[in-house]
Amino acid sequence: MTAGTAARALGTGTEEAEELLADLAAAHWADVVRGPGGHAYRLHPLVRLFAGGMLAEEEGAVPRVLPVRTS
Protein backbone atom coordinates (compact mmCIF):
# COMPACT_ATOMS: atom_id res chain seq x y z
CA MET A 1 0.00 0.00 0.00
CA THR A 2 1.08 3.53 -0.59
CA ALA A 3 1.04 6.30 1.99
CA GLY A 4 -1.90 7.83 0.13
CA THR A 5 -3.91 4.61 0.43
CA ALA A 6 -3.05 4.33 4.12
CA ALA A 7 -3.98 7.99 4.68
CA ARG A 8 -7.43 7.48 3.16
CA ALA A 9 -8.00 4.32 5.24
CA LEU A 10 -6.83 6.02 8.45
CA GLY A 11 -8.47 9.37 7.81
CA THR A 12 -5.13 11.20 8.18
CA GLY A 13 -2.84 13.20 5.97
CA THR A 14 -0.39 11.48 3.64
CA GLU A 15 2.59 12.77 5.63
CA GLU A 16 1.33 11.24 8.89
CA ALA A 17 0.51 7.95 7.16
CA GLU A 18 4.02 7.87 5.64
CA GLU A 19 5.52 8.34 9.11
CA LEU A 20 3.39 5.53 10.55
CA LEU A 21 4.31 3.17 7.71
CA ALA A 22 7.98 4.08 8.03
CA ASP A 23 7.78 3.31 11.76
CA LEU A 24 6.27 -0.11 10.96
CA ALA A 25 9.07 -0.74 8.47
CA ALA A 26 11.71 0.27 11.01
CA ALA A 27 10.21 -2.20 13.48
CA HIS A 28 10.21 -4.92 10.76
CA TRP A 29 6.39 -5.07 10.71
CA ALA A 30 6.32 -3.88 7.09
CA ASP A 31 8.59 -4.07 4.06
CA VAL A 32 9.32 -1.20 1.71
CA VAL A 33 8.66 -2.33 -1.87
CA ARG A 34 9.17 -0.64 -5.22
CA GLY A 35 6.02 0.24 -7.11
CA PRO A 36 5.33 1.88 -10.45
CA GLY A 37 4.77 5.28 -8.79
CA GLY A 38 7.60 5.04 -6.25
CA HIS A 39 7.76 3.08 -3.03
CA ALA A 40 4.98 1.38 -1.14
CA TYR A 41 4.71 -0.86 1.91
CA ARG A 42 3.78 -4.50 2.36
CA LEU A 43 2.54 -5.29 5.87
CA HIS A 44 3.76 -8.34 7.76
CA PRO A 45 1.11 -11.11 7.74
CA LEU A 46 0.67 -10.86 11.52
CA VAL A 47 -0.09 -7.14 11.25
CA ARG A 48 -2.65 -7.90 8.55
CA LEU A 49 -4.30 -10.57 10.72
CA PHE A 50 -4.35 -8.22 13.71
CA ALA A 51 -5.91 -5.45 11.63
CA GLY A 52 -8.50 -7.89 10.30
CA GLY A 53 -9.34 -8.94 13.85
CA MET A 54 -9.66 -5.33 14.99
CA LEU A 55 -11.94 -4.55 12.05
CA ALA A 56 -14.07 -7.61 12.81
CA GLU A 57 -14.36 -6.56 16.44
CA GLU A 58 -15.40 -3.07 15.40
CA GLU A 59 -17.77 -4.24 12.66
CA GLY A 60 -19.08 -7.31 14.52
CA ALA A 61 -18.06 -9.78 11.82
CA VAL A 62 -15.83 -12.84 11.77
CA PRO A 63 -12.44 -12.03 10.17
CA ARG A 64 -11.43 -13.76 6.95
CA VAL A 65 -7.91 -15.02 6.46
CA LEU A 66 -6.18 -12.37 4.40
CA PRO A 67 -4.34 -13.51 1.27
CA VAL A 68 -0.57 -13.18 1.32
CA ARG A 69 1.34 -12.35 -1.83
CA THR A 70 4.75 -13.96 -2.15
CA SER A 71 5.98 -11.89 -5.12
mmCIF file of the N, C-alpha and C atoms, coordinates in Angstrom:
data_MODEL
# 
_entry.id   MODEL 
# 
loop_
_atom_site.group_PDB 
_atom_site.id 
_atom_site.type_symbol 
_atom_site.label_atom_id 
_atom_site.label_alt_id 
_atom_site.label_comp_id 
_atom_site.label_asym_id 
_atom_site.label_entity_id 
_atom_site.label_seq_id 
_atom_site.pdbx_PDB_ins_code 
_atom_site.Cartn_x 
_atom_site.Cartn_y 
_atom_site.Cartn_z 
_atom_site.occupancy 
_atom_site.B_iso_or_equiv 
_atom_site.pdbx_formal_charge 
_atom_site.auth_seq_id 
_atom_site.auth_comp_id 
_atom_site.auth_asym_id 
_atom_site.auth_atom_id 
_atom_site.pdbx_PDB_model_num 
ATOM 1   N N  . MET A 1 1  ? 0.845   -1.173  0.000   1.00 0.00 ? 1  MET A N  1 
ATOM 2   C CA . MET A 1 1  ? 0.000   0.000   0.000   1.00 0.00 ? 1  MET A CA 1 
ATOM 3   C C  . MET A 1 1  ? 0.885   1.228   0.000   1.00 0.00 ? 1  MET A C  1 
ATOM 4   N N  . THR A 1 2  ? 0.359   2.261   -0.579  1.00 0.00 ? 2  THR A N  1 
ATOM 5   C CA . THR A 1 2  ? 1.079   3.530   -0.595  1.00 0.00 ? 2  THR A CA 1 
ATOM 6   C C  . THR A 1 2  ? 0.661   4.356   0.620   1.00 0.00 ? 2  THR A C  1 
ATOM 7   N N  . ALA A 1 3  ? 1.403   5.407   0.882   1.00 0.00 ? 3  ALA A N  1 
ATOM 8   C CA . ALA A 1 3  ? 1.045   6.298   1.988   1.00 0.00 ? 3  ALA A CA 1 
ATOM 9   C C  . ALA A 1 3  ? -0.304  6.949   1.723   1.00 0.00 ? 3  ALA A C  1 
ATOM 10  N N  . GLY A 1 4  ? -0.615  7.236   0.464   1.00 0.00 ? 4  GLY A N  1 
ATOM 11  C CA . GLY A 1 4  ? -1.901  7.825   0.128   1.00 0.00 ? 4  GLY A CA 1 
ATOM 12  C C  . GLY A 1 4  ? -3.059  6.888   0.443   1.00 0.00 ? 4  GLY A C  1 
ATOM 13  N N  . THR A 1 5  ? -2.878  5.613   0.125   1.00 0.00 ? 5  THR A N  1 
ATOM 14  C CA . THR A 1 5  ? -3.908  4.611   0.427   1.00 0.00 ? 5  THR A CA 1 
ATOM 15  C C  . THR A 1 5  ? -4.096  4.487   1.936   1.00 0.00 ? 5  THR A C  1 
ATOM 16  N N  . ALA A 1 6  ? -2.987  4.434   2.663   1.00 0.00 ? 6  ALA A N  1 
ATOM 17  C CA . ALA A 1 6  ? -3.054  4.333   4.124   1.00 0.00 ? 6  ALA A CA 1 
ATOM 18  C C  . ALA A 1 6  ? -3.718  5.575   4.717   1.00 0.00 ? 6  ALA A C  1 
ATOM 19  N N  . ALA A 1 7  ? -3.397  6.746   4.178   1.00 0.00 ? 7  ALA A N  1 
ATOM 20  C CA . ALA A 1 7  ? -3.982  7.989   4.684   1.00 0.00 ? 7  ALA A CA 1 
ATOM 21  C C  . ALA A 1 7  ? -5.495  7.981   4.530   1.00 0.00 ? 7  ALA A C  1 
ATOM 22  N N  . ARG A 1 8  ? -5.975  7.531   3.372   1.00 0.00 ? 8  ARG A N  1 
ATOM 23  C CA . ARG A 1 8  ? -7.427  7.480   3.165   1.00 0.00 ? 8  ARG A CA 1 
ATOM 24  C C  . ARG A 1 8  ? -8.072  6.485   4.120   1.00 0.00 ? 8  ARG A C  1 
ATOM 25  N N  . ALA A 1 9  ? -7.438  5.339   4.343   1.00 0.00 ? 9  ALA A N  1 
ATOM 26  C CA . ALA A 1 9  ? -7.995  4.321   5.243   1.00 0.00 ? 9  ALA A CA 1 
ATOM 27  C C  . ALA A 1 9  ? -7.996  4.805   6.693   1.00 0.00 ? 9  ALA A C  1 
ATOM 28  N N  . LEU A 1 10 ? -6.965  5.553   7.070   1.00 0.00 ? 10 LEU A N  1 
ATOM 29  C CA . LEU A 1 10 ? -6.832  6.019   8.453   1.00 0.00 ? 10 LEU A CA 1 
ATOM 30  C C  . LEU A 1 10 ? -7.520  7.351   8.711   1.00 0.00 ? 10 LEU A C  1 
ATOM 31  N N  . GLY A 1 11 ? -7.868  8.053   7.648   1.00 0.00 ? 11 GLY A N  1 
ATOM 32  C CA . GLY A 1 11 ? -8.468  9.375   7.811   1.00 0.00 ? 11 GLY A CA 1 
ATOM 33  C C  . GLY A 1 11 ? -7.453  10.409  8.267   1.00 0.00 ? 11 GLY A C  1 
ATOM 34  N N  . THR A 1 12 ? -6.205  10.270  7.811   1.00 0.00 ? 12 THR A N  1 
ATOM 35  C CA . THR A 1 12 ? -5.131  11.202  8.179   1.00 0.00 ? 12 THR A CA 1 
ATOM 36  C C  . THR A 1 12 ? -4.554  11.817  6.915   1.00 0.00 ? 12 THR A C  1 
ATOM 37  N N  . GLY A 1 13 ? -3.571  12.653  7.108   1.00 0.00 ? 13 GLY A N  1 
ATOM 38  C CA . GLY A 1 13 ? -2.840  13.198  5.973   1.00 0.00 ? 13 GLY A CA 1 
ATOM 39  C C  . GLY A 1 13 ? -1.812  12.194  5.474   1.00 0.00 ? 13 GLY A C  1 
ATOM 40  N N  . THR A 1 14 ? -1.372  12.388  4.250   1.00 0.00 ? 14 THR A N  1 
ATOM 41  C CA . THR A 1 14 ? -0.393  11.483  3.645   1.00 0.00 ? 14 THR A CA 1 
ATOM 42  C C  . THR A 1 14 ? 0.919   11.489  4.412   1.00 0.00 ? 14 THR A C  1 
ATOM 43  N N  . GLU A 1 15 ? 1.334   12.659  4.888   1.00 0.00 ? 15 GLU A N  1 
ATOM 44  C CA . GLU A 1 15 ? 2.592   12.770  5.628   1.00 0.00 ? 15 GLU A CA 1 
ATOM 45  C C  . GLU A 1 15 ? 2.558   11.933  6.912   1.00 0.00 ? 15 GLU A C  1 
ATOM 46  N N  . GLU A 1 16 ? 1.459   12.019  7.652   1.00 0.00 ? 16 GLU A N  1 
ATOM 47  C CA . GLU A 1 16 ? 1.327   11.243  8.888   1.00 0.00 ? 16 GLU A CA 1 
ATOM 48  C C  . GLU A 1 16 ? 1.291   9.744   8.589   1.00 0.00 ? 16 GLU A C  1 
ATOM 49  N N  . ALA A 1 17 ? 0.573   9.363   7.539   1.00 0.00 ? 17 ALA A N  1 
ATOM 50  C CA . ALA A 1 17 ? 0.514   7.951   7.156   1.00 0.00 ? 17 ALA A CA 1 
ATOM 51  C C  . ALA A 1 17 ? 1.893   7.441   6.759   1.00 0.00 ? 17 ALA A C  1 
ATOM 52  N N  . GLU A 1 18 ? 2.657   8.248   6.036   1.00 0.00 ? 18 GLU A N  1 
ATOM 53  C CA . GLU A 1 18 ? 4.019   7.873   5.638   1.00 0.00 ? 18 GLU A CA 1 
ATOM 54  C C  . GLU A 1 18 ? 4.887   7.639   6.873   1.00 0.00 ? 18 GLU A C  1 
ATOM 55  N N  . GLU A 1 19 ? 4.756   8.509   7.875   1.00 0.00 ? 19 GLU A N  1 
ATOM 56  C CA . GLU A 1 19 ? 5.524   8.336   9.114   1.00 0.00 ? 19 GLU A CA 1 
ATOM 57  C C  . GLU A 1 19 ? 5.142   7.047   9.833   1.00 0.00 ? 19 GLU A C  1 
ATOM 58  N N  . LEU A 1 20 ? 3.841   6.764   9.894   1.00 0.00 ? 20 LEU A N  1 
ATOM 59  C CA . LEU A 1 20 ? 3.386   5.531   10.547  1.00 0.00 ? 20 LEU A CA 1 
ATOM 60  C C  . LEU A 1 20 ? 3.889   4.296   9.814   1.00 0.00 ? 20 LEU A C  1 
ATOM 61  N N  . LEU A 1 21 ? 3.821   4.309   8.492   1.00 0.00 ? 21 LEU A N  1 
ATOM 62  C CA . LEU A 1 21 ? 4.306   3.171   7.709   1.00 0.00 ? 21 LEU A CA 1 
ATOM 63  C C  . LEU A 1 21 ? 5.824   3.024   7.834   1.00 0.00 ? 21 LEU A C  1 
ATOM 64  N N  . ALA A 1 22 ? 6.532   4.138   7.861   1.00 0.00 ? 22 ALA A N  1 
ATOM 65  C CA . ALA A 1 22 ? 7.985   4.083   8.035   1.00 0.00 ? 22 ALA A CA 1 
ATOM 66  C C  . ALA A 1 22 ? 8.344   3.523   9.406   1.00 0.00 ? 22 ALA A C  1 
ATOM 67  N N  . ASP A 1 23 ? 7.562   3.869   10.427  1.00 0.00 ? 23 ASP A N  1 
ATOM 68  C CA . ASP A 1 23 ? 7.783   3.309   11.763  1.00 0.00 ? 23 ASP A CA 1 
ATOM 69  C C  . ASP A 1 23 ? 7.560   1.797   11.762  1.00 0.00 ? 23 ASP A C  1 
ATOM 70  N N  . LEU A 1 24 ? 6.512   1.340   11.069  1.00 0.00 ? 24 LEU A N  1 
ATOM 71  C CA . LEU A 1 24 ? 6.266   -0.106  10.959  1.00 0.00 ? 24 LEU A CA 1 
ATOM 72  C C  . LEU A 1 24 ? 7.418   -0.795  10.236  1.00 0.00 ? 24 LEU A C  1 
ATOM 73  N N  . ALA A 1 25 ? 7.935   -0.163  9.196   1.00 0.00 ? 25 ALA A N  1 
ATOM 74  C CA . ALA A 1 25 ? 9.065   -0.739  8.467   1.00 0.00 ? 25 ALA A CA 1 
ATOM 75  C C  . ALA A 1 25 ? 10.313  -0.791  9.344   1.00 0.00 ? 25 ALA A C  1 
ATOM 76  N N  . ALA A 1 26 ? 10.542  0.247   10.128  1.00 0.00 ? 26 ALA A N  1 
ATOM 77  C CA . ALA A 1 26 ? 11.712  0.271   11.014  1.00 0.00 ? 26 ALA A CA 1 
ATOM 78  C C  . ALA A 1 26 ? 11.635  -0.816  12.079  1.00 0.00 ? 26 ALA A C  1 
ATOM 79  N N  . ALA A 1 27 ? 10.405  -1.158  12.471  1.00 0.00 ? 27 ALA A N  1 
ATOM 80  C CA . ALA A 1 27 ? 10.207  -2.205  13.478  1.00 0.00 ? 27 ALA A CA 1 
ATOM 81  C C  . ALA A 1 27 ? 10.083  -3.594  12.840  1.00 0.00 ? 27 ALA A C  1 
ATOM 82  N N  . HIS A 1 28 ? 10.295  -3.668  11.515  1.00 0.00 ? 28 HIS A N  1 
ATOM 83  C CA . HIS A 1 28 ? 10.213  -4.924  10.756  1.00 0.00 ? 28 HIS A CA 1 
ATOM 84  C C  . HIS A 1 28 ? 8.804   -5.505  10.716  1.00 0.00 ? 28 HIS A C  1 
ATOM 85  N N  . TRP A 1 29 ? 7.785   -4.650  10.827  1.00 0.00 ? 29 TRP A N  1 
ATOM 86  C CA . TRP A 1 29 ? 6.390   -5.071  10.708  1.00 0.00 ? 29 TRP A CA 1 
ATOM 87  C C  . TRP A 1 29 ? 5.846   -4.771  9.323   1.00 0.00 ? 29 TRP A C  1 
ATOM 88  N N  . ALA A 1 30 ? 6.674   -4.154  8.471   1.00 0.00 ? 30 ALA A N  1 
ATOM 89  C CA . ALA A 1 30 ? 6.318   -3.878  7.087   1.00 0.00 ? 30 ALA A CA 1 
ATOM 90  C C  . ALA A 1 30 ? 7.600   -3.844  6.269   1.00 0.00 ? 30 ALA A C  1 
ATOM 91  N N  . ASP A 1 31 ? 7.468   -4.146  4.988   1.00 0.00 ? 31 ASP A N  1 
ATOM 92  C CA . ASP A 1 31 ? 8.593   -4.072  4.056   1.00 0.00 ? 31 ASP A CA 1 
ATOM 93  C C  . ASP A 1 31 ? 8.348   -2.931  3.091   1.00 0.00 ? 31 ASP A C  1 
ATOM 94  N N  . VAL A 1 32 ? 9.414   -2.230  2.734   1.00 0.00 ? 32 VAL A N  1 
ATOM 95  C CA . VAL A 1 32 ? 9.324   -1.202  1.705   1.00 0.00 ? 32 VAL A CA 1 
ATOM 96  C C  . VAL A 1 32 ? 9.517   -1.911  0.370   1.00 0.00 ? 32 VAL A C  1 
ATOM 97  N N  . VAL A 1 33 ? 8.590   -1.692  -0.556  1.00 0.00 ? 33 VAL A N  1 
ATOM 98  C CA . VAL A 1 33 ? 8.657   -2.326  -1.872  1.00 0.00 ? 33 VAL A CA 1 
ATOM 99  C C  . VAL A 1 33 ? 8.603   -1.249  -2.948  1.00 0.00 ? 33 VAL A C  1 
ATOM 100 N N  . ARG A 1 34 ? 9.181   -1.566  -4.086  1.00 0.00 ? 34 ARG A N  1 
ATOM 101 C CA . ARG A 1 34 ? 9.167   -0.639  -5.217  1.00 0.00 ? 34 ARG A CA 1 
ATOM 102 C C  . ARG A 1 34 ? 7.876   -0.826  -6.000  1.00 0.00 ? 34 ARG A C  1 
ATOM 103 N N  . GLY A 1 35 ? 7.235   0.273   -6.312  1.00 0.00 ? 35 GLY A N  1 
ATOM 104 C CA . GLY A 1 35 ? 6.015   0.237   -7.108  1.00 0.00 ? 35 GLY A CA 1 
ATOM 105 C C  . GLY A 1 35 ? 6.184   1.116   -8.326  1.00 0.00 ? 35 GLY A C  1 
ATOM 106 N N  . PRO A 1 36 ? 5.220   1.083   -9.232  1.00 0.00 ? 36 PRO A N  1 
ATOM 107 C CA . PRO A 1 36 ? 5.329   1.884   -10.450 1.00 0.00 ? 36 PRO A CA 1 
ATOM 108 C C  . PRO A 1 36 ? 5.400   3.392   -10.176 1.00 0.00 ? 36 PRO A C  1 
ATOM 109 N N  . GLY A 1 37 ? 4.770   3.855   -9.109  1.00 0.00 ? 37 GLY A N  1 
ATOM 110 C CA . GLY A 1 37 ? 4.768   5.285   -8.792  1.00 0.00 ? 37 GLY A CA 1 
ATOM 111 C C  . GLY A 1 37 ? 5.737   5.657   -7.690  1.00 0.00 ? 37 GLY A C  1 
ATOM 112 N N  . GLY A 1 38 ? 6.668   4.785   -7.342  1.00 0.00 ? 38 GLY A N  1 
ATOM 113 C CA . GLY A 1 38 ? 7.598   5.038   -6.247  1.00 0.00 ? 38 GLY A CA 1 
ATOM 114 C C  . GLY A 1 38 ? 7.581   3.879   -5.275  1.00 0.00 ? 38 GLY A C  1 
ATOM 115 N N  . HIS A 1 39 ? 7.743   4.166   -4.005  1.00 0.00 ? 39 HIS A N  1 
ATOM 116 C CA . HIS A 1 39 ? 7.760   3.075   -3.030  1.00 0.00 ? 39 HIS A CA 1 
ATOM 117 C C  . HIS A 1 39 ? 6.396   2.911   -2.370  1.00 0.00 ? 39 HIS A C  1 
ATOM 118 N N  . ALA A 1 40 ? 6.199   1.722   -1.857  1.00 0.00 ? 40 ALA A N  1 
ATOM 119 C CA . ALA A 1 40 ? 4.976   1.378   -1.141  1.00 0.00 ? 40 ALA A CA 1 
ATOM 120 C C  . ALA A 1 40 ? 5.379   0.456   0.005   1.00 0.00 ? 40 ALA A C  1 
ATOM 121 N N  . TYR A 1 41 ? 4.427   -0.009  0.759   1.00 0.00 ? 41 TYR A N  1 
ATOM 122 C CA . TYR A 1 41 ? 4.714   -0.858  1.912   1.00 0.00 ? 41 TYR A CA 1 
ATOM 123 C C  . TYR A 1 41 ? 3.886   -2.136  1.831   1.00 0.00 ? 41 TYR A C  1 
ATOM 124 N N  . ARG A 1 42 ? 4.477   -3.228  2.249   1.00 0.00 ? 42 ARG A N  1 
ATOM 125 C CA . ARG A 1 42 ? 3.778   -4.503  2.365   1.00 0.00 ? 42 ARG A CA 1 
ATOM 126 C C  . ARG A 1 42 ? 3.808   -4.866  3.848   1.00 0.00 ? 42 ARG A C  1 
ATOM 127 N N  . LEU A 1 43 ? 2.624   -4.988  4.451   1.00 0.00 ? 43 LEU A N  1 
ATOM 128 C CA . LEU A 1 43 ? 2.537   -5.286  5.875   1.00 0.00 ? 43 LEU A CA 1 
ATOM 129 C C  . LEU A 1 43 ? 2.856   -6.747  6.156   1.00 0.00 ? 43 LEU A C  1 
ATOM 130 N N  . HIS A 1 44 ? 3.476   -6.986  7.297   1.00 0.00 ? 44 HIS A N  1 
ATOM 131 C CA . HIS A 1 44 ? 3.760   -8.337  7.760   1.00 0.00 ? 44 HIS A CA 1 
ATOM 132 C C  . HIS A 1 44 ? 2.423   -9.066  7.929   1.00 0.00 ? 44 HIS A C  1 
ATOM 133 N N  . PRO A 1 45 ? 2.373   -10.372 7.615   1.00 0.00 ? 45 PRO A N  1 
ATOM 134 C CA . PRO A 1 45 ? 1.110   -11.111 7.735   1.00 0.00 ? 45 PRO A CA 1 
ATOM 135 C C  . PRO A 1 45 ? 0.466   -11.024 9.117   1.00 0.00 ? 45 PRO A C  1 
ATOM 136 N N  . LEU A 1 46 ? 1.255   -10.960 10.182  1.00 0.00 ? 46 LEU A N  1 
ATOM 137 C CA . LEU A 1 46 ? 0.667   -10.858 11.517  1.00 0.00 ? 46 LEU A CA 1 
ATOM 138 C C  . LEU A 1 46 ? -0.018  -9.514  11.734  1.00 0.00 ? 46 LEU A C  1 
ATOM 139 N N  . VAL A 1 47 ? 0.538   -8.460  11.153  1.00 0.00 ? 47 VAL A N  1 
ATOM 140 C CA . VAL A 1 47 ? -0.092  -7.138  11.251  1.00 0.00 ? 47 VAL A CA 1 
ATOM 141 C C  . VAL A 1 47 ? -1.411  -7.161  10.496  1.00 0.00 ? 47 VAL A C  1 
ATOM 142 N N  . ARG A 1 48 ? -1.417  -7.803  9.329   1.00 0.00 ? 48 ARG A N  1 
ATOM 143 C CA . ARG A 1 48 ? -2.653  -7.900  8.551   1.00 0.00 ? 48 ARG A CA 1 
ATOM 144 C C  . ARG A 1 48 ? -3.718  -8.691  9.302   1.00 0.00 ? 48 ARG A C  1 
ATOM 145 N N  . LEU A 1 49 ? -3.336  -9.780  9.941   1.00 0.00 ? 49 LEU A N  1 
ATOM 146 C CA . LEU A 1 49 ? -4.295  -10.565 10.722  1.00 0.00 ? 49 LEU A CA 1 
ATOM 147 C C  . LEU A 1 49 ? -4.832  -9.772  11.909  1.00 0.00 ? 49 LEU A C  1 
ATOM 148 N N  . PHE A 1 50 ? -3.936  -9.053  12.581  1.00 0.00 ? 50 PHE A N  1 
ATOM 149 C CA . PHE A 1 50 ? -4.349  -8.221  13.714  1.00 0.00 ? 50 PHE A CA 1 
ATOM 150 C C  . PHE A 1 50 ? -5.337  -7.157  13.257  1.00 0.00 ? 50 PHE A C  1 
ATOM 151 N N  . ALA A 1 51 ? -5.018  -6.492  12.147  1.00 0.00 ? 51 ALA A N  1 
ATOM 152 C CA . ALA A 1 51 ? -5.909  -5.449  11.627  1.00 0.00 ? 51 ALA A CA 1 
ATOM 153 C C  . ALA A 1 51 ? -7.261  -6.045  11.243  1.00 0.00 ? 51 ALA A C  1 
ATOM 154 N N  . GLY A 1 52 ? -7.249  -7.227  10.652  1.00 0.00 ? 52 GLY A N  1 
ATOM 155 C CA . GLY A 1 52 ? -8.501  -7.888  10.302  1.00 0.00 ? 52 GLY A CA 1 
ATOM 156 C C  . GLY A 1 52 ? -9.327  -8.212  11.531  1.00 0.00 ? 52 GLY A C  1 
ATOM 157 N N  . GLY A 1 53 ? -8.657  -8.646  12.597  1.00 0.00 ? 53 GLY A N  1 
ATOM 158 C CA . GLY A 1 53 ? -9.344  -8.936  13.848  1.00 0.00 ? 53 GLY A CA 1 
ATOM 159 C C  . GLY A 1 53 ? -9.928  -7.685  14.488  1.00 0.00 ? 53 GLY A C  1 
ATOM 160 N N  . MET A 1 54 ? -9.173  -6.593  14.438  1.00 0.00 ? 54 MET A N  1 
ATOM 161 C CA . MET A 1 54 ? -9.661  -5.330  14.987  1.00 0.00 ? 54 MET A CA 1 
ATOM 162 C C  . MET A 1 54 ? -10.876 -4.834  14.202  1.00 0.00 ? 54 MET A C  1 
ATOM 163 N N  . LEU A 1 55 ? -10.809 -4.962  12.876  1.00 0.00 ? 55 LEU A N  1 
ATOM 164 C CA . LEU A 1 55 ? -11.938 -4.551  12.052  1.00 0.00 ? 55 LEU A CA 1 
ATOM 165 C C  . LEU A 1 55 ? -13.159 -5.414  12.357  1.00 0.00 ? 55 LEU A C  1 
ATOM 166 N N  . ALA A 1 56 ? -12.956 -6.715  12.506  1.00 0.00 ? 56 ALA A N  1 
ATOM 167 C CA . ALA A 1 56 ? -14.068 -7.612  12.813  1.00 0.00 ? 56 ALA A CA 1 
ATOM 168 C C  . ALA A 1 56 ? -14.692 -7.273  14.153  1.00 0.00 ? 56 ALA A C  1 
ATOM 169 N N  . GLU A 1 57 ? -13.855 -6.935  15.127  1.00 0.00 ? 57 GLU A N  1 
ATOM 170 C CA . GLU A 1 57 ? -14.360 -6.560  16.443  1.00 0.00 ? 57 GLU A CA 1 
ATOM 171 C C  . GLU A 1 57 ? -15.194 -5.279  16.351  1.00 0.00 ? 57 GLU A C  1 
ATOM 172 N N  . GLU A 1 58 ? -14.705 -4.337  15.564  1.00 0.00 ? 58 GLU A N  1 
ATOM 173 C CA . GLU A 1 58 ? -15.397 -3.070  15.402  1.00 0.00 ? 58 GLU A CA 1 
ATOM 174 C C  . GLU A 1 58 ? -16.684 -3.234  14.589  1.00 0.00 ? 58 GLU A C  1 
ATOM 175 N N  . GLU A 1 59 ? -16.628 -4.062  13.553  1.00 0.00 ? 59 GLU A N  1 
ATOM 176 C CA . GLU A 1 59 ? -17.767 -4.240  12.657  1.00 0.00 ? 59 GLU A CA 1 
ATOM 177 C C  . GLU A 1 59 ? -18.704 -5.362  13.102  1.00 0.00 ? 59 GLU A C  1 
ATOM 178 N N  . GLY A 1 60 ? -18.262 -6.209  14.044  1.00 0.00 ? 60 GLY A N  1 
ATOM 179 C CA . GLY A 1 60 ? -19.083 -7.305  14.516  1.00 0.00 ? 60 GLY A CA 1 
ATOM 180 C C  . GLY A 1 60 ? -19.145 -8.482  13.561  1.00 0.00 ? 60 GLY A C  1 
ATOM 181 N N  . ALA A 1 61 ? -18.103 -8.675  12.770  1.00 0.00 ? 61 ALA A N  1 
ATOM 182 C CA . ALA A 1 61 ? -18.057 -9.781  11.819  1.00 0.00 ? 61 ALA A CA 1 
ATOM 183 C C  . ALA A 1 61 ? -16.890 -10.696 12.135  1.00 0.00 ? 61 ALA A C  1 
ATOM 184 N N  . VAL A 1 62 ? -16.927 -11.885 11.594  1.00 0.00 ? 62 VAL A N  1 
ATOM 185 C CA . VAL A 1 62 ? -15.828 -12.838 11.766  1.00 0.00 ? 62 VAL A CA 1 
ATOM 186 C C  . VAL A 1 62 ? -14.762 -12.514 10.729  1.00 0.00 ? 62 VAL A C  1 
ATOM 187 N N  . PRO A 1 63 ? -13.481 -12.375 11.145  1.00 0.00 ? 63 PRO A N  1 
ATOM 188 C CA . PRO A 1 63 ? -12.443 -12.027 10.168  1.00 0.00 ? 63 PRO A CA 1 
ATOM 189 C C  . PRO A 1 63 ? -12.175 -13.165 9.191   1.00 0.00 ? 63 PRO A C  1 
ATOM 190 N N  . ARG A 1 64 ? -11.861 -12.792 7.957   1.00 0.00 ? 64 ARG A N  1 
ATOM 191 C CA . ARG A 1 64 ? -11.428 -13.756 6.951   1.00 0.00 ? 64 ARG A CA 1 
ATOM 192 C C  . ARG A 1 64 ? -9.911  -13.813 7.004   1.00 0.00 ? 64 ARG A C  1 
ATOM 193 N N  . VAL A 1 65 ? -9.357  -14.930 6.579   1.00 0.00 ? 65 VAL A N  1 
ATOM 194 C CA . VAL A 1 65 ? -7.913  -15.022 6.459   1.00 0.00 ? 65 VAL A CA 1 
ATOM 195 C C  . VAL A 1 65 ? -7.513  -14.180 5.264   1.00 0.00 ? 65 VAL A C  1 
ATOM 196 N N  . LEU A 1 66 ? -6.582  -13.271 5.469   1.00 0.00 ? 66 LEU A N  1 
ATOM 197 C CA . LEU A 1 66 ? -6.184  -12.367 4.401   1.00 0.00 ? 66 LEU A CA 1 
ATOM 198 C C  . LEU A 1 66 ? -5.171  -13.037 3.491   1.00 0.00 ? 66 LEU A C  1 
ATOM 199 N N  . PRO A 1 67 ? -5.307  -12.881 2.177   1.00 0.00 ? 67 PRO A N  1 
ATOM 200 C CA . PRO A 1 67 ? -4.343  -13.510 1.271   1.00 0.00 ? 67 PRO A CA 1 
ATOM 201 C C  . PRO A 1 67 ? -2.970  -12.874 1.423   1.00 0.00 ? 67 PRO A C  1 
ATOM 202 N N  . VAL A 1 68 ? -1.949  -13.671 1.229   1.00 0.00 ? 68 VAL A N  1 
ATOM 203 C CA . VAL A 1 68 ? -0.568  -13.181 1.319   1.00 0.00 ? 68 VAL A CA 1 
ATOM 204 C C  . VAL A 1 68 ? 0.071   -13.370 -0.026  1.00 0.00 ? 68 VAL A C  1 
ATOM 205 N N  . ARG A 1 69 ? 0.609   -12.276 -0.569  1.00 0.00 ? 69 ARG A N  1 
ATOM 206 C CA . ARG A 1 69 ? 1.336   -12.349 -1.832  1.00 0.00 ? 69 ARG A CA 1 
ATOM 207 C C  . ARG A 1 69 ? 2.781   -12.698 -1.556  1.00 0.00 ? 69 ARG A C  1 
ATOM 208 N N  . THR A 1 70 ? 3.349   -13.563 -2.344  1.00 0.00 ? 70 THR A N  1 
ATOM 209 C CA . THR A 1 70 ? 4.747   -13.958 -2.151  1.00 0.00 ? 70 THR A CA 1 
ATOM 210 C C  . THR A 1 70 ? 5.657   -13.364 -3.203  1.00 0.00 ? 70 THR A C  1 
ATOM 211 N N  . SER A 1 71 ? 5.157   -12.459 -4.038  1.00 0.00 ? 71 SER A N  1 
ATOM 212 C CA . SER A 1 71 ? 5.978   -11.889 -5.118  1.00 0.00 ? 71 SER A CA 1 
ATOM 213 C C  . SER A 1 71 ? 6.925   -10.851 -4.616  1.00 0.00 ? 71 SER A C  1 
# 
